[in-house]
């Protein structure tokens, strides 16, 4: 499974990139607005920090303008994935951009029906929002299972399942068990994956025993 971080905070991205475990970044207008910085400048900076896909979202809702914005974003860097909403115009833009060799991330997916359409439109990634479904008492992880099962039936579907709106490490574990290709995760959730109280306890015991030996490896 690949890990993307869902943020536009370049300090967070840099810290995670230094672990060597970060495969890409997803952004959206809300995340970039929180930085208070210029949209294009932020996207360019992020693209230089990671080798993998960086999702940058169009702001338009009509096909023609989405296409223009998508082409402008794609020209910023080779690792841009243009992010479009799962609407009729969004899928038209996805189809056109995909045919031009541009990576496209279709976002705001909430049903298997929508995921099928995105795959047929040539999306590189489909982003089902599990946490937002959980918020309305629907089963977000069930949707991931449905999409993974459907995509596995068709060899010509190249779309990767990018699990979004992740709220906890358990979302990631369940998605990985279902065969999802990518999880895009807030930085805090990624860091939480490192932690376990028994790891801390075991390390403390090892260090205490080593100190008693009075030795040094260096």
ZIPEVEN-V74730 format. One record per pair of residues at least 24 apart in sequence whose C-alpha atoms are under 7 Angstrom apart, sorted by the first residue. I is the first residue (numbers start at 1). J is the second residue. Records with the same first field share a line. If there is no record, write none. Layout:
I: J ; J
This chain:
1: 176 ; 181 ; 182
2: 181 ; 182 ; 183
3: 182 ; 183 ; 184
4: 183 ; 184 ; 185
5: 184 ; 185 ; 186 ; 187
6: 184 ; 185 ; 186
7: 31 ; 186
8: 32
9: 35
10: 46
12: 187
14: 49
17: 50
23: 52
24: 50 ; 52 ; 53 ; 54
25: 53 ; 54 ; 55
26: 54 ; 55 ; 56 ; 184
27: 55 ; 56
28: 56 ; 57
29: 57
44: 76
47: 77 ; 79
51: 79
52: 79
53: 79 ; 80 ; 81
54: 79 ; 80 ; 81
55: 80 ; 81 ; 82 ; 83 ; 105
56: 80 ; 81 ; 82 ; 83
57: 82 ; 83 ; 84
58: 83 ; 84
62: 89
63: 89 ; 90 ; 92 ; 93
66: 93
67: 93
74: 102
81: 105
83: 107
91: 118 ; 121
94: 121 ; 122 ; 123
95: 121 ; 122
98: 122 ; 123
111: 143
112: 143 ; 146 ; 147
115: 147
119: 157 ; 159
123: 159
124: 158 ; 159 ; 160
125: 159 ; 160 ; 161 ; 162
126: 159 ; 160 ; 161 ; 162
127: 161 ; 162 ; 163 ; 164
128: 162 ; 163 ; 164
129: 163 ; 164 ; 165
130: 164 ; 165 ; 166
131: 165 ; 166 ; 167
132: 165
141: 175
144: 175
145: 178
148: 178 ; 179 ; 180
169: 193
